Amino acid sequence: MYIFAFALPLVAFAVAMLCGADVEYWWAYLLVTAAAEGLLYLVFFFATRSKEYLSGYVTSVIHHFAWVERKEVKETVYGANGKTYTVKTKYVNHPDEYFWEFNTGLKAQIDSGLFYQMCQQWGTGTELIRVYHSHCVEGGDGEVCYWDGDEYNTQTVTYTHRYRNSVKNSHSVFRGQRVSRAEAKSLGLFEYPAISGFEQPVLLVSPGLDYTGDLDEVNAELQILNAFCGSAKQIHVFVLLFPAAAGVEIALKQRDYWEGCNKNEFVVCLGMNGDRVEWCHTLSWMDEPALDVEVKDYFLHHAQPQMDEFVRWLRNHLDLWKRKEFEDFKYLGWTMSHRGSVLFWVSALLLSLVAFLCDIAIGG
């Protein structure tokens, strides 16, 4: 069905040609059509995919020295003899740049203060590196400082990635019930926590709980687990603390609100009465619930657990985890929510109209 929307910009191109657009500018019409198709694909892409969270850790910090680029710029000069061209040489100064590199191979730009802070923190010294810059005439190259190997002496990071989620907008039993934001707020459900300063809270606590453990320490241990096991095990762990009186039904509602959770998530929901765990329920897409069974058994025998010890226990049992392959849901087809479908078709019509008007204007 959605394929017909992608045909609309092509129809607009054909109609413009029939309406007298100058064939001399056919290449410009094709560029306009391609731009419309590209924008329409972006709408389709974001409407049919989910955002998952991936974690890692910083393995090095990099400093690119300032450098000078030589540019040759062609300028048009109008004189008595008509239009002529002249080539001028310009020099562009590029400032120092600083980055940190993750174990996943990704890089992110940072400021100089953070670069030197990490160098001092690791104490491993810096090494000179070759950095290639096109048309560099002065400066360049750089230096790198490597992580010292201590898990507690580096920066954990979380970033997002989009993947095709055929379940998200389907009407299958896997989708669960839809929960509005207003209903979620009234029930005390959690939103996905935002990423701030390259990291995301993964221990979420219902307001009013009188849990006396060190929440910051537990959250940090969970972030380390995600960072050092996330890529290899394809997992991202959340721990949610609910009031025990809400019952295990609150965990099922949380699953519905998070639309079944993301494919790499293992969510441990605990019903707390003070420091005591009265119930445990996990959320994930695992085909074989081996880890789910072990986690429930853990809290059956540790009703008043030290949560940081549980996180370390969990890390030692991740061999029981196997992420669900969402390719298994391809049979559900491409689906969008009602809002997404409306946005997609309105975008298709508007982009086709704009493409038609642009073609007419160019031809005129």
TORPALUM-888592 format. One record per residue (C-alpha): x, y, z; residue number from 1. Coordinates in pm, whole numbers. Each point is the difference from the previous one (the first is absolute). Layout:
BEGIN
xx_yy_zz_num
X_Y_Z_NUM
...
% end
This chain:
BEGIN
xx_yy_zz_num
0_0_0_1
272_245_97_2
176_-56_-332_3
-268_206_-173_4
99_307_203_5
352_-21_-143_6
-152_10_-350_7
-163_340_62_8
316_214_-60_9
51_-191_-326_10
-359_74_-96_11
62_368_80_12
304_-10_-231_13
-206_-155_-283_14
-285_250_44_15
248_291_-5_16
140_-125_-330_17
-352_-26_-146_18
-73_353_119_19
276_143_-216_20
313_-15_214_21
308_64_-212_22
167_-335_-81_23
335_181_-11_24
3_-3_379_25
-86_-369_41_26
301_-49_228_27
-129_270_239_28
-342_-168_13_29
164_-330_87_30
199_167_279_31
-320_148_145_32
-175_-338_-23_33
294_-177_163_34
0_254_284_35
-373_-55_56_36
47_-378_2_37
289_33_246_38
-199_211_244_39
-295_-236_-28_40
226_-296_76_41
123_175_318_42
-361_32_120_43
-56_-369_-80_44
326_-99_173_45
-77_170_331_46
-365_-111_1_47
83_-372_-36_48
300_-30_232_49
67_1_371_50
279_165_194_51
212_-234_210_52
278_87_242_53
355_-130_-47_54
279_36_254_55
378_-1_-1_56
300_160_165_57
283_238_-88_58
322_-175_-106_59
204_305_-106_60
-3_377_-29_61
140_167_-310_62
135_349_-70_63
28_126_-358_64
243_293_-17_65
-95_327_-169_66
81_11_-371_67
-14_226_-306_68
-181_-97_-319_69
91_139_-341_70
-307_65_-218_71
-19_110_-361_72
-319_196_-64_73
-129_85_-348_74
-152_348_-16_75
-197_156_-282_76
116_343_-117_77
-206_225_-228_78
201_250_-207_79
0_181_-330_80
76_-324_-181_81
-287_-186_160_82
3_-273_260_83
334_-151_99_84
118_-227_277_85
286_39_239_86
135_-248_255_87
94_128_342_88
179_-183_277_89
-145_15_349_90
127_-144_325_91
-247_-133_254_92
99_-47_365_93
-149_-307_171_94
10_0_382_95
100_-284_233_96
-260_-276_28_97
-49_-254_277_98
-183_-335_-7_99
-57_-308_204_100
-31_-341_-163_101
-224_-280_124_102
59_-375_4_103
-265_-24_-274_104
217_208_-237_105
-217_313_17_106
146_343_78_107
-146_309_164_108
141_351_18_109
90_137_343_110
165_313_135_111
366_42_91_112
-71_-8_374_113
-149_-349_-21_114
291_-121_-214_115
261_109_255_116
-215_-121_290_117
-10_-353_-146_118
373_7_-76_119
76_93_362_120
-252_-253_132_121
150_-290_-198_122
364_102_39_123
104_-205_-303_124
166_289_-186_125
-65_115_-356_126
129_-130_-331_127
45_201_-319_128
-217_-113_-292_129
-16_82_-369_130
-318_180_-106_131
-62_52_-371_132
-161_327_-110_133
-59_72_-368_134
191_308_-126_135
175_51_335_136
294_240_-26_137
78_52_369_138
-66_-178_330_139
-214_-314_19_140
69_-337_161_141
-102_-56_362_142
33_-201_320_143
-193_-278_172_144
-30_-121_358_145
-121_-356_66_146
-220_-130_282_147
186_-171_284_148
-225_-309_1_149
-177_67_332_150
-378_-37_-48_151
-66_253_275_152
238_253_-152_153
-164_85_-329_154
-317_160_-131_155
-299_-218_-87_156
-217_124_-285_157
-346_-70_-140_158
-120_100_-346_159
-298_-82_-220_160
-51_-213_-309_161
-310_-58_-211_162
-113_-341_-122_163
-297_-138_-189_164
-272_-96_247_165
-288_-180_-168_166
-173_-53_336_167
-10_367_104_168
-308_103_-200_169
-149_-341_-79_170
-326_-140_132_171
160_-331_96_172
-19_-148_350_173
371_83_40_174
-81_372_-2_175
-203_1_322_176
-251_268_97_177
59_364_-77_178
59_220_304_179
-34_377_-36_180
245_239_161_181
-274_131_229_182
-84_-353_116_183
369_-79_50_184
40_306_218_185
-301_-91_212_186
132_-355_48_187
352_114_85_188
164_-163_-303_189
346_104_-116_190
97_184_-315_191
318_-110_-172_192
267_210_175_193
172_262_-213_194
372_-7_-76_195
184_285_168_196
375_51_-17_197
41_-317_-210_198
-164_-222_267_199
-346_-112_103_200
-149_-97_340_201
-84_-372_2_202
-121_-40_359_203
-347_157_11_204
-178_44_332_205
-366_83_60_206
-48_321_202_207
-62_-57_369_208
182_-332_37_209
193_-16_328_210
277_-225_-133_211
317_76_200_212
264_-144_-232_213
257_211_-183_214
-192_68_-321_215
289_186_-164_216
236_-294_55_217
-251_-250_-140_218
-68_220_-301_219
375_29_-65_220
43_-379_21_221
-282_-48_-250_222
157_253_-237_223
331_-189_23_224
-180_-328_-74_225
-165_153_-308_226
323_162_-114_227
226_-304_27_228
-252_-270_-94_229
-241_190_-222_230
181_-42_-330_231
117_-359_49_232
-328_-128_149_233
-232_237_-193_234
-176_99_321_235
-113_316_176_236
-122_-45_359_237
-247_214_191_238
-110_-57_361_239
-335_152_96_240
-106_31_365_241
-377_17_54_242
-198_5_326_243
-88_-361_84_244
-365_95_55_245
-36_80_-371_246
26_-373_-74_247
169_-174_-289_248
-267_147_-230_249
194_328_2_250
291_-178_-172_251
-234_-129_-271_252
-133_352_-52_253
360_125_-24_254
64_-253_-276_255
-306_123_-189_256
108_363_42_257
349_-75_-130_258
-164_-183_-292_259
149_-334_97_260
343_149_74_261
286_20_-248_262
159_-314_-142_263
319_28_209_264
-163_88_333_265
-17_-211_314_266
-218_186_252_267
-15_-118_361_268
-313_127_177_269
-3_-31_380_270
-285_61_242_271
161_162_306_272
-127_25_355_273
277_202_162_274
318_-198_-74_275
-192_-323_-51_276
-85_-146_-344_277
-354_-141_6_278
-26_-84_-371_279
217_-9_-310_280
-93_5_-367_281
230_40_-300_282
-74_146_-343_283
182_-110_-314_284
-44_-169_-338_285
199_-314_93_286
-128_-316_-170_287
133_-213_285_288
-54_169_340_289
304_-155_167_290
130_329_141_291
-351_99_107_292
-30_-319_208_293
340_50_165_294
-71_364_89_295
-332_-88_161_296
170_-281_192_297
270_244_117_298
-253_231_161_299
-192_-295_141_300
314_-79_201_301
109_363_53_302
-315_178_112_303
206_284_150_304
284_19_-253_305
300_226_-30_306
-87_133_-346_307
360_61_-104_308
72_-368_75_309
-297_-99_-217_310
142_202_-291_311
334_-182_30_312
-186_-333_23_313
-199_89_-313_314
316_80_-192_315
134_-347_79_316
-317_-162_-136_317
-33_181_-334_318
90_-321_-185_319
-367_-86_58_320
-105_300_-212_321
-62_-16_-374_322
-146_299_-177_323
-311_-58_-210_324
56_27_-375_325
-265_244_-118_326
34_-138_-352_327
-237_-268_134_328
-278_262_-11_329
48_97_-366_330
-319_-185_-87_331
-193_280_175_332
99_229_-287_333
58_374_-1_334
-239_174_237_335
-50_350_138_336
-213_143_275_337
-311_195_-100_338
185_326_69_339
303_-121_-196_340
-213_-100_-299_341
-174_338_-7_342
335_180_21_343
145_-220_-276_344
-285_55_-248_345
-25_373_72_346
378_26_-53_347
-29_-191_-329_348
-272_235_-130_349
177_318_112_350
339_-107_-138_351
-161_-98_-331_352
-173_339_-22_353
324_183_80_354
186_-210_-260_355
-266_82_-263_356
14_375_74_357
380_-4_-10_358
-4_-179_-336_359
-243_256_-142_360
206_289_136_361
322_-142_-147_362
-168_-63_-334_363
-144_351_-4_364
% end
